[in-house]
Amino acid sequence: MSFLGDMRVIWRMAFHKGKSTDLKTRLEEFYSGQSADYDSFRKRLLHGREKLMSDLGALVSPGATLLDVGGGTGNNIEELGAALPKFQRVEIVDLCGPLLGVAQARIAKHGWTNVHTVEADATLYQPATGPVDAITFSYSLTMIPDWFLALERALANLKPGGILGVVDFYISRKWPKAGRAKNSTFSRGFWPNWFANDNVFPSPDHLPWLESHLEPVQVTEAVGKIPYFPILRAPHYIFLGRKKS
């Protein structure tokens, strides 16, 4: 953890948000100056990634294939830990070149022969090898404007019975279904405006969409700390579900 690195990230978040109408350009404008410090800062901001990946690793069989959509720097793949060798092929799919550059360095450092990077649009990408066994979105769905198209493409790329995993910020609906968390009026108003400054859009509709299109295996709702803002707790969820046969 580096205070100077954190300040570089916060500076970019505050003053280099990316204003292009093109998503790829916007992402690269935003991340180009903070890619080297990305993982250290986000580890304390993006809660639940470790649990998503470790639980996914326990669910898949040896020889499985995985797409980590919006996987950026490849940090999510490290979170697979001892389960990584179970995967025959892992693709880190992202639209942001600077983040994929960090992922490529990480792959080389660890000598991962089964992990590859792909620069592509999540709403359009189809793996050349055909449908896969697992797909993950780790804090990437809220940054994809047409998130529903990204999820529809993910379902099309997933084998029947395959696992889709998502961890991300969200806000609950005003009247969530029984058994689901209910955020306060303050949270439902504050967090969308807070995150929208960095082109991150927590939605009340992501989790209901996932639950209606897949067979839920695990759904967890929680809140997590925001670095340098000790009072604030942002809501996030972890979802793992199987594609219906």
C-alpha positions in Angstrom: 0.0 0.0 0.0 1.4 3.4 -1.0 0.0 6.7 0.1 1.5 8.4 -2.9 0.0 5.8 -5.2 -3.4 6.3 -3.5 -3.1 10.0 -4.1 -2.4 9.5 -7.8 -5.5 7.3 -8.1 -7.7 9.8 -6.2 -6.4 12.6 -8.4 -7.2 10.7 -11.5 -10.6 9.8 -10.2 -11.3 13.5 -9.3 -9.9 15.3 -12.3 -9.5 12.8 -15.2 -12.9 11.1 -15.4 -12.9 10.6 -19.2 -15.4 12.7 -21.2 -15.3 11.0 -24.6 -18.6 9.6 -25.9 -16.6 6.5 -26.9 -16.4 4.0 -24.1 -12.9 2.6 -25.0 -11.5 6.2 -25.1 -13.2 7.1 -21.9 -11.8 4.1 -20.1 -8.3 4.7 -21.3 -8.4 8.4 -20.4 -9.5 7.4 -16.9 -7.2 4.5 -16.3 -4.0 5.4 -18.2 -2.5 7.4 -15.3 -3.5 5.1 -12.5 -3.1 1.6 -14.0 0.2 1.0 -12.0 -1.5 1.9 -8.7 -4.9 0.3 -9.6 -4.7 -2.9 -7.6 -3.4 -1.5 -4.3 -6.2 1.1 -4.1 -9.0 -1.0 -5.4 -8.2 -3.9 -3.1 -9.6 -1.7 -0.3 -12.5 -0.4 -2.3 -13.8 -3.4 -4.3 -15.0 -5.8 -1.6 -16.1 -9.4 -2.3 -13.8 -10.2 -5.2 -11.8 -12.8 -3.3 -14.9 -14.6 -2.2 -16.4 -14.6 -5.7 -13.3 -16.1 -7.3 -12.6 -18.6 -4.5 -16.2 -19.8 -4.5 -16.2 -20.1 -8.3 -13.0 -22.1 -8.1 -14.8 -24.6 -5.8 -17.7 -25.0 -8.2 -16.0 -25.7 -11.5 -14.6 -29.1 -12.7 -11.0 -29.6 -13.9 -10.6 -28.6 -17.5 -13.0 -25.7 -17.2 -12.9 -22.5 -19.3 -13.4 -19.0 -17.9 -14.0 -15.5 -19.3 -13.3 -12.7 -16.8 -15.2 -9.9 -18.4 -13.8 -6.4 -17.6 -11.0 -8.3 -15.8 -8.6 -5.4 -16.3 -5.3 -6.0 -14.5 -5.8 -9.7 -14.0 -6.0 -9.3 -10.2 -9.1 -11.5 -10.2 -7.2 -14.4 -11.6 -4.8 -14.3 -8.6 -7.8 -14.6 -6.3 -8.5 -18.1 -7.8 -5.4 -19.2 -5.9 -4.9 -23.0 -6.0 -7.9 -23.4 -8.2 -6.3 -21.7 -11.2 -4.6 -24.9 -12.5 -8.1 -26.5 -12.8 -8.9 -24.1 -15.7 -7.8 -25.3 -19.1 -8.1 -21.7 -20.5 -8.8 -18.3 -18.9 -9.4 -15.2 -20.9 -9.2 -11.7 -19.4 -11.5 -9.7 -21.6 -11.3 -5.9 -21.4 -11.7 -2.8 -23.5 -8.9 -0.8 -21.7 -5.4 -1.3 -23.1 -3.5 0.2 -20.1 -5.2 -2.2 -17.7 -4.6 -5.2 -20.0 -0.9 -4.2 -20.1 -0.7 -4.7 -16.3 -2.5 -8.1 -16.8 0.1 -9.2 -19.4 2.9 -8.3 -17.0 1.2 -10.3 -14.3 0.8 -13.3 -16.5 4.5 -13.2 -17.4 5.5 -12.7 -13.8 3.6 -15.8 -12.6 4.2 -17.9 -15.7 0.5 -18.6 -16.3 0.4 -20.6 -19.5 -3.4 -21.0 -19.4 -4.3 -17.3 -19.0 -4.6 -14.9 -22.0 -5.8 -11.3 -22.5 -8.3 -10.2 -25.1 -9.1 -6.5 -25.9 -12.7 -6.6 -26.8 -16.2 -5.1 -26.2 -18.1 -7.2 -23.6 -21.4 -6.7 -25.5 -19.9 -8.3 -28.7 -17.2 -10.7 -27.8 -17.5 -14.4 -28.7 -14.6 -16.7 -27.7 -13.1 -18.5 -30.8 -13.2 -21.8 -28.9 -17.0 -21.6 -28.4 -19.1 -21.5 -25.2 -17.3 -21.6 -21.9 -17.9 -23.1 -18.4 -17.8 -19.9 -16.4 -18.0 -16.1 -16.8 -17.3 -13.5 -14.2 -17.9 -9.7 -14.0 -16.0 -8.2 -11.1 -16.9 -4.6 -10.6 -17.2 -4.2 -14.4 -21.0 -4.4 -15.0 -21.6 -0.9 -13.5 -19.1 0.5 -16.0 -20.8 -1.0 -19.1 -23.5 1.4 -20.3 -25.4 -1.4 -22.1 -25.0 -3.8 -19.2 -28.0 -5.9 -20.3 -26.4 -6.5 -23.7 -23.2 -7.6 -21.9 -25.2 -10.1 -19.8 -27.2 -11.3 -22.8 -23.8 -11.9 -24.6 -22.5 -13.7 -21.5 -25.5 -16.0 -21.4 -25.0 -16.8 -25.1 -21.3 -17.5 -24.4 -22.0 -19.8 -21.5 -22.6 -23.5 -21.7 -25.9 -24.9 -20.3 -25.3 -25.5 -16.6 -22.3 -23.1 -16.7 -21.7 -20.6 -13.9 -22.1 -16.8 -14.2 -20.6 -14.8 -11.3 -20.9 -11.1 -10.6 -19.7 -8.9 -7.7 -20.4 -5.2 -7.9 -21.8 -2.1 -6.3 -25.6 -1.8 -6.4 -28.5 -0.1 -4.7 -31.6 -2.0 -3.8 -35.0 -1.3 -5.2 -37.3 0.8 -3.0 -39.3 -2.3 -2.4 -37.0 -5.3 -2.8 -38.4 -8.8 -2.8 -38.7 -10.7 0.4 -35.4 -11.8 1.9 -33.3 -9.1 0.0 -31.6 -6.1 1.6 -33.4 -2.8 1.7 -31.1 0.2 1.4 -32.0 3.5 3.1 -33.5 6.4 1.2 -30.1 8.2 1.7 -28.1 5.3 0.2 -30.4 5.0 -2.8 -29.9 8.7 -3.5 -26.3 9.2 -2.5 -24.4 6.3 -4.0 -25.6 6.6 -7.7 -24.6 10.3 -7.6 -21.3 9.6 -5.9 -20.2 6.8 -8.3 -21.6 8.6 -11.4 -18.8 11.1 -11.1 -16.4 8.3 -12.2 -18.8 6.8 -14.8 -19.8 4.0 -12.5 -23.6 3.4 -12.3 -24.9 1.2 -9.5 -28.3 -0.1 -10.4 -31.3 -1.6 -8.6 -31.9 -3.8 -11.6 -28.7 -5.9 -12.0 -29.5 -8.3 -9.2 -33.2 -8.9 -10.1 -32.1 -9.5 -13.8 -29.5 -12.1 -12.7 -32.0 -13.9 -10.4 -34.6 -14.0 -13.2 -32.3 -15.3 -15.9 -30.2 -17.9 -14.0 -30.6 -20.4 -11.2 -29.1 -18.7 -8.2 -26.4 -20.7 -6.4 -25.3 -18.0 -4.0 -26.5 -14.4 -3.4 -24.8 -12.2 -0.8 -25.5 -8.6 0.0 -23.2 -6.5 2.2 -21.6 -3.1 2.6 -17.9 -2.2 2.4 -15.6 0.6 3.5 -14.5 3.4 1.2 -10.7 4.3 1.5 -10.1 7.6 3.4 -13.9 8.0 4.1 -14.2 5.9 7.4 -17.9 6.6 7.9 -19.1 5.6 4.5 -20.1 2.1 3.6 -21.1 1.3 0.0 -23.5 -1.6 -0.8 -22.3 -4.5 -3.0 -23.5 -7.9 -3.9 -22.0 -11.3 -4.9 -24.0 -13.5 -7.2 -23.3 -16.9 -8.5 -25.8 -18.7 -10.7 -26.1 -21.5 -13.3 -27.4 -21.1 -16.8 -30.7 -22.8 -17.1 -30.7 -25.9 -19.3 
